Amino acid sequence: MFDWLMNRIPSISVNELNSRISKEITILDVRTSSEYHGGHIPMAKNVPLNKIDRYNERVGTIYIICQSGVRSRQATKKLRKKGYEAINVRGGMNQWTGKIRGGK
């Protein structure tokens, strides 16, 4: 009963993430390295989705972002299964309006 509640992926909006940027937080950008270098959140670390299974840094809450929210949702699910407190960022870089590094 209510198994779907247990499988929900915690998520926040890009605006909520932007409001937390001033704090010491961990952001993983799971896009490809070329997408990442095309423009990313300054404090985000690039760990492409195909390498997320090898991620093993022990930190507090991890915010996961990609281009639209699909890959970050997958990465969040994988990290949560490994015991991380991971949170998906809905809308991804498509909706991000904060500062970026790299790109044009």
Secondary structure, DSSP 8 states (H G I E B T S, - for coil): --HHHHT---EEEHHHHHHHTTS--EEEE-S-HHHHHTSB-TTEEE--GGGGGG-----S-EEEE-SSSHHHHHHHHHHHHTT--EEEEETHHHH--S--BS--
